[in-house]
Amino acid sequence: MDNQLTALLIEQKREQMHQYASLFGFTHEKTIQCSQELDLLLNNLTKERTRGNSKRYSGSFFMSNKPGNVCAHLISTIL
């Protein structure tokens, strides 16, 4: 998938997650599912960006795979 398309999907998913959190709360099933979908999109974008640039990204980072991962939002603000 194209990086620009993935970035657009991330922005849309992030907005959807914020809406769900506002409507239902952070621990509601819909919010958690949306957060997990956002995590997948962020992971895909990271893989695409690091493919062929292994020297640029020599470090690593940890992302929890627990439901409702709040790291996704923090990482996505860096992108």
MDAnalysis code that builds the backbone (N, CA, C; Angstrom):
import MDAnalysis as mda
import numpy as np

u = mda.Universe.empty(237, n_residues=79, atom_resindex=np.repeat(np.arange(79), 3), trajectory=True)
u.add_TopologyAttr("name", ["N", "CA", "C"] * 79)
u.add_TopologyAttr("resid", np.arange(1, 80))
u.add_TopologyAttr("resname", ["MET", "ASP", "ASN", "GLN", "LEU", "THR", "ALA", "LEU", "LEU", "ILE", "GLU", "GLN", "LYS", "ARG", "GLU", "GLN", "MET", "HIS", "GLN", "TYR", "ALA", "SER", "LEU", "PHE", "GLY", "PHE", "THR", "HIS", "GLU", "LYS", "THR", "ILE", "GLN", "CYS", "SER", "GLN", "GLU", "LEU", "ASP", "LEU", "LEU", "LEU", "ASN", "ASN", "LEU", "THR", "LYS", "GLU", "ARG", "THR", "ARG", "GLY", "ASN", "SER", "LYS", "ARG", "TYR", "SER", "GLY", "SER", "PHE", "PHE", "MET", "SER", "ASN", "LYS", "PRO", "GLY", "ASN", "VAL", "CYS", "ALA", "HIS", "LEU", "ILE", "SER", "THR", "ILE", "LEU"])
u.atoms.positions = np.array([
    [0.841, -1.174, 0.000],
    [0.000, 0.000, 0.000],
    [0.892, 1.246, 0.000],
    [0.493, 2.262, -0.697],
    [1.222, 3.515, -0.794],
    [1.285, 4.217, 0.571],
    [2.456, 4.798, 0.896],
    [2.632, 5.474, 2.184],
    [1.643, 6.613, 2.386],
    [1.362, 7.366, 1.337],
    [0.419, 8.480, 1.465],
    [-0.985, 7.983, 1.749],
    [-1.375, 6.901, 1.095],
    [-2.686, 6.316, 1.349],
    [-2.754, 5.784, 2.774],
    [-1.706, 5.108, 3.205],
    [-1.674, 4.585, 4.571],
    [-1.752, 5.719, 5.582],
    [-1.024, 6.812, 5.330],
    [-1.058, 7.964, 6.233],
    [-2.465, 8.557, 6.301],
    [-3.153, 8.613, 5.175],
    [-4.519, 9.119, 5.152],
    [-5.451, 8.198, 5.947],
    [-5.303, 6.900, 5.757],
    [-6.112, 5.939, 6.506],
    [-5.847, 6.042, 8.005],
    [-4.598, 6.298, 8.376],
    [-4.242, 6.462, 9.786],
    [-4.966, 7.679, 10.363],
    [-4.951, 8.775, 9.640],
    [-5.632, 9.985, 10.118],
    [-7.128, 9.743, 10.283],
    [-7.734, 9.049, 9.330],
    [-9.160, 8.749, 9.412],
    [-9.459, 7.823, 10.590],
    [-8.621, 6.812, 10.769],
    [-8.834, 5.868, 11.866],
    [-8.617, 6.546, 13.216],
    [-7.635, 7.438, 13.292],
    [-7.379, 8.169, 14.528],
    [-8.590, 9.036, 14.902],
    [-9.147, 9.704, 13.912],
    [-10.326, 10.542, 14.158],
    [-11.501, 9.678, 14.621],
    [-11.686, 8.532, 13.972],
    [-12.751, 7.622, 14.366],
    [-12.551, 7.152, 15.805],
    [-11.313, 6.834, 16.172],
    [-11.030, 6.380, 17.534],
    [-11.351, 7.479, 18.545],
    [-10.991, 8.706, 18.224],
    [-11.300, 9.829, 19.120],
    [-12.814, 9.994, 19.279],
    [-13.539, 9.836, 18.186],
    [-15.001, 9.945, 18.259],
    [-15.584, 8.838, 19.131],
    [-15.114, 7.615, 18.940],
    [-15.595, 6.503, 19.756],
    [-15.259, 6.723, 21.226],
    [-14.061, 7.191, 21.496],
    [-13.667, 7.441, 22.885],
    [-14.550, 8.508, 23.518],
    [-14.889, 9.530, 22.750],
    [-15.757, 10.591, 23.268],
    [-17.177, 10.096, 23.514],
    [-17.663, 9.256, 22.604],
    [-19.036, 8.762, 22.717],
    [-19.190, 7.635, 23.733],
    [-18.260, 6.688, 23.685],
    [-18.425, 5.453, 24.451],
    [-17.443, 5.288, 25.614],
    [-16.356, 6.043, 25.602],
    [-15.315, 5.885, 26.624],
    [-14.132, 5.108, 26.076],
    [-13.007, 5.236, 26.777],
    [-11.758, 4.624, 26.310],
    [-11.752, 3.104, 26.398],
    [-12.534, 2.539, 27.273],
    [-12.487, 1.085, 27.471],
    [-13.614, 0.346, 26.759],
    [-14.436, 1.049, 25.996],
    [-15.524, 0.405, 25.261],
    [-14.954, -0.455, 24.133],
    [-15.660, -1.525, 23.852],
    [-15.225, -2.484, 22.826],
    [-14.962, -1.823, 21.470],
    [-15.814, -0.892, 21.061],
    [-15.634, -0.224, 19.771],
    [-14.354, 0.616, 19.753],
    [-14.081, 1.306, 20.859],
    [-12.876, 2.128, 20.942],
    [-11.629, 1.259, 20.913],
    [-11.660, 0.163, 21.637],
    [-10.517, -0.748, 21.682],
    [-10.272, -1.367, 20.311],
    [-11.325, -1.809, 19.648],
    [-11.187, -2.391, 18.309],
    [-10.594, -1.377, 17.338],
    [-11.075, -0.155, 17.415],
    [-10.572, 0.898, 16.542],
    [-9.097, 1.173, 16.836],
    [-8.727, 1.167, 18.106],
    [-7.332, 1.364, 18.496],
    [-6.441, 0.262, 17.938],
    [-6.922, -0.959, 17.967],
    [-6.155, -2.079, 17.440],
    [-6.000, -1.972, 15.919],
    [-7.035, -1.516, 15.242],
    [-6.951, -1.306, 13.797],
    [-5.953, -0.199, 13.482],
    [-5.951, 0.853, 14.302],
    [-4.978, 1.928, 14.139],
    [-3.561, 1.403, 14.345],
    [-3.385, 0.556, 15.335],
    [-2.072, -0.058, 15.572],
    [-1.571, -0.793, 14.328],
    [-2.453, -1.555, 13.694],
    [-2.063, -2.303, 12.489],
    [-1.644, -1.367, 11.370],
    [-2.410, -0.293, 11.180],
    [-2.054, 0.682, 10.146],
    [-0.702, 1.328, 10.439],
    [-0.476, 1.683, 11.698],
    [0.804, 2.290, 12.077],
    [1.957, 1.318, 11.880],
    [1.734, 0.062, 12.232],
    [2.773, -0.948, 12.026],
    [3.080, -1.122, 10.543],
    [2.042, -1.124, 9.712],
    [2.245, -1.246, 8.264],
    [3.031, -0.070, 7.715],
    [2.699, 1.140, 8.170],
    [3.418, 2.323, 7.704],
    [4.876, 2.274, 8.140],
    [5.116, 1.865, 9.363],
    [6.488, 1.751, 9.867],
    [7.279, 0.750, 9.057],
    [6.677, -0.398, 8.744],
    [7.351, -1.405, 7.923],
    [7.681, -0.861, 6.542],
    [6.731, -0.154, 5.945],
    [6.954, 0.411, 4.612],
    [8.068, 1.451, 4.635],
    [8.075, 2.287, 5.656],
    [9.088, 3.340, 5.739],
    [10.474, 2.790, 6.044],
    [10.542, 1.704, 6.776],
    [11.849, 1.158, 7.141],
    [12.373, 0.174, 6.102],
    [11.522, -0.286, 5.213],
    [11.954, -1.205, 4.160],
    [12.976, -0.497, 3.273],
    [14.165, -1.031, 3.212],
    [15.209, -0.433, 2.407],
    [15.980, 0.668, 3.117],
    [15.557, 1.022, 4.322],
    [16.236, 2.063, 5.089],
    [16.701, 1.531, 6.435],
    [17.206, 0.313, 6.455],
    [17.573, -0.303, 7.727],
    [18.681, 0.458, 8.448],
    [19.548, 1.151, 7.707],
    [20.594, 1.928, 8.353],
    [20.016, 3.138, 9.064],
    [18.974, 3.705, 8.498],
    [18.345, 4.886, 9.091],
    [17.663, 4.558, 10.411],
    [17.078, 3.391, 10.506],
    [16.367, 2.967, 11.701],
    [17.113, 1.804, 12.349],
    [18.180, 2.103, 13.025],
    [18.973, 1.025, 13.615],
    [18.436, 0.603, 14.974],
    [17.628, 1.460, 15.612],
    [17.073, 1.136, 16.920],
    [15.781, 0.362, 16.781],
    [15.154, 0.115, 17.895],
    [13.865, -0.557, 17.882],
    [12.979, 0.105, 18.921],
    [11.689, -0.176, 18.842],
    [10.774, 0.350, 19.837],
    [9.815, -0.755, 20.228],
    [9.184, -0.578, 21.358],
    [8.271, -1.569, 21.895],
    [6.853, -1.041, 21.799],
    [5.965, -1.863, 21.255],
    [4.542, -1.543, 21.261],
    [3.801, -2.697, 21.887],
    [3.040, -2.388, 22.873],
    [2.254, -3.405, 23.543],
    [1.182, -3.931, 22.598],
    [0.893, -5.212, 22.705],
    [-0.201, -5.765, 21.912],
    [-1.454, -5.925, 22.762],
    [-1.479, -5.235, 23.895],
    [-2.649, -5.301, 24.763],
    [-3.786, -4.500, 24.132],
    [-5.036, -4.926, 24.386],
    [-6.177, -4.183, 23.866],
    [-6.162, -2.740, 24.360],
    [-6.563, -1.831, 23.483],
    [-6.642, -0.438, 23.860],
    [-5.295, 0.245, 23.952],
    [-4.359, -0.216, 23.178],
    [-2.997, 0.311, 23.217],
    [-2.988, 1.813, 22.999],
    [-2.512, 2.558, 23.988],
    [-2.437, 4.003, 23.861],
    [-1.136, 4.443, 23.218],
    [-0.188, 3.525, 23.041],
    [1.076, 3.865, 22.388],
    [0.849, 4.265, 20.942],
    [-0.179, 3.733, 20.313],
    [-0.430, 4.022, 18.906],
    [-0.579, 5.512, 18.668],
    [-1.319, 6.164, 19.550],
    [-1.515, 7.601, 19.380],
    [-0.204, 8.352, 19.551],
    [0.579, 7.965, 20.531],
    [1.846, 8.637, 20.775],
    [2.794, 8.473, 19.602],
    [2.878, 7.269, 19.075],
    [3.754, 7.012, 17.951],
    [3.251, 7.726, 16.709],
    [1.946, 7.734, 16.508],
    [1.400, 8.357, 15.308],
    [1.623, 9.856, 15.295],
    [1.744, 10.491, 16.450],
    [2.001, 11.928, 16.464],
    [3.428, 12.223, 16.057],
    [4.312, 11.244, 16.145],
    [5.695, 11.419, 15.743],
    [5.825, 11.345, 14.231],
    [4.972, 10.544, 13.576],
    [5.077, 10.309, 12.134],
    [4.795, 11.523, 11.318],
])
